[in-house]
Amino acid sequence: MALPVMRRDLSPWTWDPFRELEDLRQRMSQLAQSVFGESEVTAWSPLAEVEETDDAYVVQLELPGVRRDDLTVEVVGSELAVHGEVKERERTGVLRRSTRRYGQFDYRLTLPADVDADRVSAELADGVLTVRVPKTEKAKPHHIEITSR
Protein backbone atom coordinates (compact mmCIF):
# COMPACT_ATOMS: atom_id res chain seq x y z
CA MET A 1 0.00 0.00 0.00
CA ALA A 2 1.38 3.37 -0.96
CA LEU A 3 1.58 6.08 1.63
CA PRO A 4 0.07 9.49 0.87
CA VAL A 5 2.47 12.16 -0.27
CA MET A 6 2.83 15.06 2.14
CA ARG A 7 3.38 18.35 0.42
CA ARG A 8 4.64 21.42 2.11
CA ASP A 9 3.64 24.75 0.73
CA LEU A 10 6.44 27.10 1.70
CA SER A 11 4.49 30.26 0.95
CA PRO A 12 3.98 32.62 3.90
CA TRP A 13 0.20 32.31 3.60
CA THR A 14 -0.13 28.66 4.64
CA TRP A 15 -2.57 27.91 7.40
CA ASP A 16 -0.91 27.08 10.71
CA PRO A 17 -3.39 25.67 13.25
CA PHE A 18 -0.86 25.98 16.08
CA ARG A 19 -0.39 29.68 15.40
CA GLU A 20 -4.15 30.15 15.51
CA LEU A 21 -4.37 28.25 18.80
CA GLU A 22 -1.61 30.41 20.28
CA ASP A 23 -3.36 33.57 19.06
CA LEU A 24 -6.61 32.32 20.63
CA ARG A 25 -4.80 31.59 23.93
CA GLN A 26 -3.32 35.10 23.93
CA ARG A 27 -6.70 36.70 23.24
CA MET A 28 -8.37 34.64 25.97
CA SER A 29 -5.58 35.61 28.36
CA GLN A 30 -6.04 39.31 27.52
CA LEU A 31 -9.80 38.97 28.04
CA ALA A 32 -9.29 37.26 31.40
CA GLN A 33 -6.80 39.94 32.44
CA SER A 34 -9.29 42.67 31.62
CA VAL A 35 -12.05 40.92 33.60
CA PHE A 36 -10.17 39.45 36.59
CA GLY A 37 -7.14 41.68 36.82
CA GLU A 38 -3.45 40.92 36.37
CA SER A 39 -2.91 38.66 39.39
CA GLU A 40 -5.54 36.05 38.52
CA VAL A 41 -4.27 34.95 35.12
CA THR A 42 -0.52 35.39 35.18
CA ALA A 43 0.23 32.21 37.14
CA TRP A 44 1.36 29.40 34.88
CA SER A 45 3.35 26.20 35.14
CA PRO A 46 6.70 25.70 33.36
CA LEU A 47 7.53 22.69 31.18
CA ALA A 48 8.93 19.86 33.29
CA GLU A 49 10.34 16.36 33.25
CA VAL A 50 10.30 13.95 36.20
CA GLU A 51 12.77 11.07 36.09
CA GLU A 52 13.13 8.24 38.58
CA THR A 53 16.58 6.78 39.14
CA ASP A 54 17.63 4.04 41.56
CA ASP A 55 18.38 6.51 44.33
CA ALA A 56 16.31 9.65 43.61
CA TYR A 57 13.59 11.45 41.72
CA VAL A 58 14.98 14.16 39.44
CA VAL A 59 12.72 17.04 38.39
CA GLN A 60 13.87 19.39 35.63
CA LEU A 61 11.99 22.62 34.92
CA GLU A 62 12.62 24.84 31.89
CA LEU A 63 13.06 28.38 33.20
CA PRO A 64 14.96 30.47 30.64
CA GLY A 65 15.86 33.93 31.88
CA VAL A 66 14.96 33.26 35.53
CA ARG A 67 17.46 34.31 38.16
CA ARG A 68 18.18 32.20 41.23
CA ASP A 69 16.94 35.02 43.48
CA ASP A 70 13.51 34.89 41.77
CA LEU A 71 12.94 31.21 42.68
CA THR A 72 11.61 29.42 45.75
CA VAL A 73 11.84 25.63 46.12
CA GLU A 74 10.06 24.03 49.08
CA VAL A 75 8.93 20.63 50.26
CA VAL A 76 5.64 21.05 52.10
CA GLY A 77 4.36 17.78 53.52
CA SER A 78 4.42 15.36 50.60
CA GLU A 79 4.50 18.06 47.92
CA LEU A 80 7.36 19.69 46.03
CA ALA A 81 6.54 23.34 45.31
CA VAL A 82 8.51 25.62 42.99
CA HIS A 83 7.43 29.24 42.78
CA GLY A 84 9.04 32.09 40.91
CA GLU A 85 8.71 34.86 38.41
CA VAL A 86 9.85 35.48 34.86
CA LYS A 87 10.34 39.22 34.48
CA GLU A 88 9.82 40.91 31.14
CA ARG A 89 12.91 42.72 29.96
CA GLU A 90 13.00 46.30 28.76
CA ARG A 91 12.72 46.66 25.02
CA THR A 92 14.14 49.33 22.78
CA GLY A 93 12.19 48.36 19.66
CA VAL A 94 8.61 47.43 18.88
CA LEU A 95 7.63 43.90 19.88
CA ARG A 96 5.85 42.36 16.90
CA ARG A 97 5.20 38.87 18.26
CA SER A 98 5.93 36.98 21.45
CA THR A 99 5.08 33.48 22.62
CA ARG A 100 7.14 33.67 25.82
CA ARG A 101 5.38 33.66 29.16
CA TYR A 102 6.01 36.29 31.79
CA GLY A 103 4.86 36.73 35.34
CA GLN A 104 4.59 34.44 38.33
CA PHE A 105 4.59 30.69 37.95
CA ASP A 106 3.92 27.70 40.18
CA TYR A 107 4.90 24.07 39.78
CA ARG A 108 3.68 21.45 42.22
CA LEU A 109 4.41 17.75 42.36
CA THR A 110 3.09 15.21 44.85
CA LEU A 111 6.03 13.15 46.07
CA PRO A 112 5.90 9.43 46.85
CA ALA A 113 6.18 8.35 50.48
CA ASP A 114 9.68 6.90 50.00
CA VAL A 115 11.61 10.21 49.74
CA ASP A 116 14.03 11.88 52.11
CA ALA A 117 12.67 15.44 52.21
CA ASP A 118 15.56 16.68 54.37
CA ARG A 119 18.15 16.05 51.63
CA VAL A 120 16.42 17.70 48.65
CA SER A 121 18.82 19.78 46.52
CA ALA A 122 18.24 22.27 43.69
CA GLU A 123 20.55 23.68 41.02
CA LEU A 124 19.89 26.29 38.33
CA ALA A 125 22.12 26.08 35.24
CA ASP A 126 21.58 27.17 31.63
CA GLY A 127 17.90 28.00 32.17
CA VAL A 128 17.07 24.58 33.66
CA LEU A 129 16.23 24.10 37.33
CA THR A 130 17.16 20.58 38.47
CA VAL A 131 15.65 19.44 41.76
CA ARG A 132 16.97 16.16 43.15
CA VAL A 133 14.74 14.40 45.68
CA PRO A 134 16.63 11.43 47.19
CA LYS A 135 14.87 8.20 48.10
CA THR A 136 15.10 6.72 51.58
CA GLU A 137 17.50 3.82 52.10
CA LYS A 138 14.70 1.27 52.37
CA ALA A 139 13.23 2.42 49.03
CA LYS A 140 16.46 1.94 47.09
CA PRO A 141 16.71 -1.31 45.17
CA HIS A 142 18.99 -3.91 46.71
CA HIS A 143 20.84 -6.42 44.58
CA ILE A 144 20.39 -9.99 45.72
CA GLU A 145 22.99 -12.41 44.53
CA ILE A 146 21.77 -15.76 43.35
CA THR A 147 23.75 -18.77 44.49
CA SER A 148 23.69 -22.27 43.12
CA ARG A 149 23.71 -25.52 45.06
C-alpha positions in Angstrom: 0.0 0.0 0.0 1.4 3.4 -1.0 1.6 6.1 1.6 0.1 9.5 0.9 2.5 12.2 -0.3 2.8 15.1 2.1 3.4 18.3 0.4 4.6 21.4 2.1 3.6 24.7 0.7 6.4 27.1 1.7 4.5 30.3 1.0 4.0 32.6 3.9 0.2 32.3 3.6 -0.1 28.7 4.6 -2.6 27.9 7.4 -0.9 27.1 10.7 -3.4 25.7 13.2 -0.9 26.0 16.1 -0.4 29.7 15.4 -4.1 30.1 15.5 -4.4 28.3 18.8 -1.6 30.4 20.3 -3.4 33.6 19.1 -6.6 32.3 20.6 -4.8 31.6 23.9 -3.3 35.1 23.9 -6.7 36.7 23.2 -8.4 34.6 26.0 -5.6 35.6 28.4 -6.0 39.3 27.5 -9.8 39.0 28.0 -9.3 37.3 31.4 -6.8 39.9 32.4 -9.3 42.7 31.6 -12.0 40.9 33.6 -10.2 39.4 36.6 -7.1 41.7 36.8 -3.5 40.9 36.4 -2.9 38.7 39.4 -5.5 36.0 38.5 -4.3 34.9 35.1 -0.5 35.4 35.2 0.2 32.2 37.1 1.4 29.4 34.9 3.3 26.2 35.1 6.7 25.7 33.4 7.5 22.7 31.2 8.9 19.9 33.3 10.3 16.4 33.2 10.3 14.0 36.2 12.8 11.1 36.1 13.1 8.2 38.6 16.6 6.8 39.1 17.6 4.0 41.6 18.4 6.5 44.3 16.3 9.6 43.6 13.6 11.4 41.7 15.0 14.2 39.4 12.7 17.0 38.4 13.9 19.4 35.6 12.0 22.6 34.9 12.6 24.8 31.9 13.1 28.4 33.2 15.0 30.5 30.6 15.9 33.9 31.9 15.0 33.3 35.5 17.5 34.3 38.2 18.2 32.2 41.2 16.9 35.0 43.5 13.5 34.9 41.8 12.9 31.2 42.7 11.6 29.4 45.8 11.8 25.6 46.1 10.1 24.0 49.1 8.9 20.6 50.3 5.6 21.1 52.1 4.4 17.8 53.5 4.4 15.4 50.6 4.5 18.1 47.9 7.4 19.7 46.0 6.5 23.3 45.3 8.5 25.6 43.0 7.4 29.2 42.8 9.0 32.1 40.9 8.7 34.9 38.4 9.8 35.5 34.9 10.3 39.2 34.5 9.8 40.9 31.1 12.9 42.7 30.0 13.0 46.3 28.8 12.7 46.7 25.0 14.1 49.3 22.8 12.2 48.4 19.7 8.6 47.4 18.9 7.6 43.9 19.9 5.9 42.4 16.9 5.2 38.9 18.3 5.9 37.0 21.4 5.1 33.5 22.6 7.1 33.7 25.8 5.4 33.7 29.2 6.0 36.3 31.8 4.9 36.7 35.3 4.6 34.4 38.3 4.6 30.7 38.0 3.9 27.7 40.2 4.9 24.1 39.8 3.7 21.5 42.2 4.4 17.7 42.4 3.1 15.2 44.9 6.0 13.1 46.1 5.9 9.4 46.8 6.2 8.3 50.5 9.7 6.9 50.0 11.6 10.2 49.7 14.0 11.9 52.1 12.7 15.4 52.2 15.6 16.7 54.4 18.1 16.0 51.6 16.4 17.7 48.6 18.8 19.8 46.5 18.2 22.3 43.7 20.5 23.7 41.0 19.9 26.3 38.3 22.1 26.1 35.2 21.6 27.2 31.6 17.9 28.0 32.2 17.1 24.6 33.7 16.2 24.1 37.3 17.2 20.6 38.5 15.7 19.4 41.8 17.0 16.2 43.1 14.7 14.4 45.7 16.6 11.4 47.2 14.9 8.2 48.1 15.1 6.7 51.6 17.5 3.8 52.1 14.7 1.3 52.4 13.2 2.4 49.0 16.5 1.9 47.1 16.7 -1.3 45.2 19.0 -3.9 46.7 20.8 -6.4 44.6 20.4 -10.0 45.7 23.0 -12.4 44.5 21.8 -15.8 43.3 23.8 -18.8 44.5 23.7 -22.3 43.1 23.7 -25.5 45.1 
